[in-house]
Amino acid sequence: MSTTAYAADRPEARKASGRPELTNATHEKPHRSFGTIIAPYLFVLPAFVIVFVFVVLAALNTFRLAFTDARLLVPGKFVGFDNFIKLFHDEYFLTALLNSTLYVICVVPFMVILPLILANLVKGNSKIMGFFRTAFYMPVVMSAVVVGMIWTNLLDSAGLVNSLLKAMKIISKPIPFLTDRWGVLFSSMFVTIWLGLGYYMVIYLTALANIDESLYEAAALDGAGPVRQFISVTMPGVRSTMMLIMMLSTIAAFRVFNEIYVLTNGSAGPGGMDMTMSMLIKREGTGIQARTGYASAISIVVLVIVGTLLIVQQIIQKRGED
């Protein structure tokens, strides 16, 4: 800095020229009132209270009840791990665990792949593609009661599906979609996939929009057809989204409730053999004779199983990225 410039910035020179002096006061932050500080917290307080009461406290109470023999109107006493020991000698629990595990194994692969194929087919901007996107998303906004009525009428012994198959001479007697244990279970899986296609399709459409079109052009120049482009460009481009949908669909499949409940009118199939973990929790945790301690123990087991599945998926994803 030159001597002239330095002299011009001295306090004496500033006074002589009438320029304001540079003081610490000009750099001080404006004073904030108490109301300004507290206002943001007041806005989030209602949401915080709701989450704390209905999520945090409820979860802590579930952990507490899991180690007691509490019933609906009886506080119960501490019984240690007795509830968890009883679980693995309970036929209904083992059946529900088997059904929920089969649900995950059978449903999740379809939930990951089919919506991606669907999104790839309807990703255009034309009006006809918009119509198909709306049509495929329609089941997502339908209520469980409406879905149950539709599929109960379709899959009934005298329903549309059996009537068509008999008219086409494919079957001689009705298929027991809603009266056989495995028929109910796999019919529910089909309904679950039908309901979830549109929801996951929308997530995939967002991911597909971020794939550079030049990658498809380069693949086409190398002679790759639509199937090869889908495998080599589309799937790698949405890998992280596929893992997200795998996690979401795993949680949803293991906690399935509505589909089986509405298709069986709450009976969980013949002899209750189509019971899932969520239905078992509902059966044990509600009613006058509710065993809230036992139902809480089942909830803890579900939490541990789902948490383990998610951790395994995260490990697989990280190894795939490395």
N, C-alpha and C positions, 0 to 999 in steps of 0.2 A: 504494500500500500504506500502511495506517495505521501510525502510530508504535508503537502497542501490538503489532501483528502483527510488525513488524520486530524490536522488542525481544524478543519471544518466540522468534524464530529465531536470536538471537545465541548464541554458544557458551556464555557464562556462564549464560544462561537455561536452555539445554539441560542443563548440568551440574546446576543447582539442581533441575530437574524430573525428573532421572533419565533423560531421553530420550537415545538414542545420537547421538553427533555425526556429521554428514555429512562423510565423508572420501573421498578419491580411491579408497581401497581398495574401497569399496562399489560402485564403478562399473567395476572391473577385470574383464575376462573371465576365466572359469575356465581354469586351465592345462590344455592338451591334451597328452596323452602322445604319444610318438613312434609307438606302436602305433595310436593312434586316428587319427593323421594319415595313416599309410601304408596302413591297412586298405582304404579305398575303392579305392586304386590297385591293390592286390593282387587285388581282385575283377575289375577290368576288364583286368588284365594278360593272362590267357589269350586273351581275344577280340582284344585288340590284337596279340598275337604272331601269331595265326592270320591276321588281316587283313593284317598287315605282310608276312608270308612269302608267303602264297598270293595276295595281290592286288597290293600295292605292288611288292614285289620281282619278282613275275611280270610285271607290266606294264613295269617298267624293263628287265627282261631281254628282253622282246619287242621293245622299241624298239632295244635293242642288236643283237639278232639280225637285225632287218630290214635292217641295213646291212652284213651279212656273207653269205658263201656257206656258212654252217654247215649240216651235216647231223646226223643223229641221233647218230652216234658221232664226228663230226669237228668240232672247234671252229670251223674256218673262219677266213677272213681278211676284213678290211675291204674292201668293194667299192663303197662309196658308194651312189649311187642306181641301180646296175645292176639290182637286183631290181625296182624300181618301173618302170624302163624296159621290162624284159622283160614285166611284167604286161600292158601295153597292146599287146603283140604276141602275147599268149597267147590262142588261140581259146577255151580252156576258161574263162579269166577273163572274157572279154567275154560269153560265154554265161551264166556265173553272174551277172554284173552285170545283164544284161538280165532274167534270170529273177527275181532278187531285187527289181529295180525294178518289174517288172510285179506282183509279189506285193504290194508296198506300195500301188501305184496301185489294184489291184483289191480288196484285202482291207480296207484301213483304212476307207474310207467305210462299208462294211457293219458293221464292228466299232464304229463310232461311232453309227450310227443304229439298227440292229436291236436291240441290247441295251436301248437307251432305250425303244423301242416295247414290247419284251417286259416291261421293268420297269414300264412304265405300265399294262400289262394285268394284271399279277399283284401289284400293290402292296397289295391288300386284306388284311384280317386273318382272313378265313374259312379254314376247314380245306382247302377245295378249292384256294384260292390257295396255301396252304402246300405242298400236294401238287405243284402245278405248279412252284413255285419249286424244290423238291427235285429234281423230274424234270429241269428245265432245267440245274440245277447238276451233276447226276450225271456228265456227260462230263468235267468239270474234274478229278475225282478218279480218273479211269480212267488206267491206265498206257498208255504208247505202244504196247506190244506188243498189248494187248487192242484198242485202237483200230485198229491196223493189221490185225489178224485180222478184225474186224467189217467194215471198209470194203473190204478185199481181197475178202472173200466176197461183199459186196453189189455191187461194181463189176466183178467178173470177167466175162469174156465169157459164161460160163454162170451168172453170179450172179443174184441176186434181181431187181435193177433191169432188166437186159437181158431176163430171162425174162418179167417183167411187161409190159414194153413190147412184146415180141413177141406175148404173149398178147392184148394189147389192139390188135394190128394197127397199132401206131404206127410200128414199124420192121420192116424185113425181115431185116436182119443186125445182129449185135451192135455196139453202140457201143464203140470201143476206148478205154475209160476208162483202162486200165492198160498199153496197148501203143502208144499214140501220144504223141508229145512233148507236144502241146498238151492232149491228153486227160489225161495224168498231171498236168500243171501245174495245170489248172483243177480237177481232182478234188481235188488237194492243197489248193487254195485253199478249196474247199467244206468239206473236213474241218477246216481251220484255223478257219473261221468257226463251224462246228458246235461245236468245242471251246471257243472263246472266248466264246460267247454267255452262258453261265451265269456265268462269272467277271466279266465287265463288267456283267452285269445286277445282280449284288449291289452293285457300286460305285454304280450308278445308283439302286438302291433307297435307299441311304443319303442320296444327294443329294435324291431326291424327298421324303423325309420332312421335309426342312428348308424345303420350299415352303409358304407360308401358304395354308391352305385358303380363306381369304376371297378370295384372288385368283381362284380357280376360281368361287366364288359370284358375284363381281362380273362375271366374264366371261359366266357363264350368264344373269345378269340383262340383260346387253347383247345377248343373243341368240346368243352364240357356241356352236357345237356342239362335240362332242368333238375333231374334227380342228382346229378353230380354236383351241380351248383348248390343245391340244398344241403348236401352232406359236407361239401368242402368250404362253402362260404357262409351260408345261413346259420348252420348249427354252431360253428366256432364263433360267429359274431354275436350270438345270444347266449353264450355259455353261462355267464353269470346270472342271466335271467332264468335259465333252465334250473340252476341250482336254487334260486329263490323260490321258484314254483314247486320244485321238489320238496322244499322245506314246508311251504304253505300247505301243499296237498297232503303231505305226510301227517301234519297236525290235524287237518280236517278229516282225513280218512280214519285215523285212530280214535277220533272223538265223534264219529258219525252217530247221529241220533234220529234226525227227522225222517230220513228215507225209510228206514226199517219200521219206525213207529207208525207212520201214516199208512204204509202198505199192509201192516198187520193189525191196524186199529189198536195199537198199544199192547198187543199180546206177545210180541217178540217171537212170532212164528209158532209152529206146532210144539207144544210142551215147553215153550220159552227157549228153544234151542238156537234161536237166532239173536239171542241177547248179545249186545255189545257192551263195552265198558261204560259208556255214558248212560246207557239204559239201565245197567245194573246199579250205578250210582244213584240214578233217579228213583229206582225201585226201593233201594235200601235207605235212602235219605229222606223220603217223603211219606206222608200218611201218619195215622195215629200211632202205629207201632214202629215208626222210623228208628232205625239204628244209626244215629248220626255219627257215632264213633267209628263204626264199621265202614260206613259210606266214606268218611274222611280218610280212612286208611286206603280204600280203593283209589281215591283221588290222588293220594301221595304216590301210589304205585304208577298211576297213569302219568303223573308229572315226571317221575324218574325215567320211565320208558321213553316218553317223548323227548325229554331232555337228552337222553343217551343217543337216540336216533339223530337228533340235530347236531350233536357234537361229532358223531361219526361222519355225517354229511359234510360238516365244515372241514374236517381233516382230509376227506377225499377231495374236496374242492381246492384246498391249499396245495395238496400234492399235485393235482392236475395243473394248477397255475405254475408250479415250480418246474 
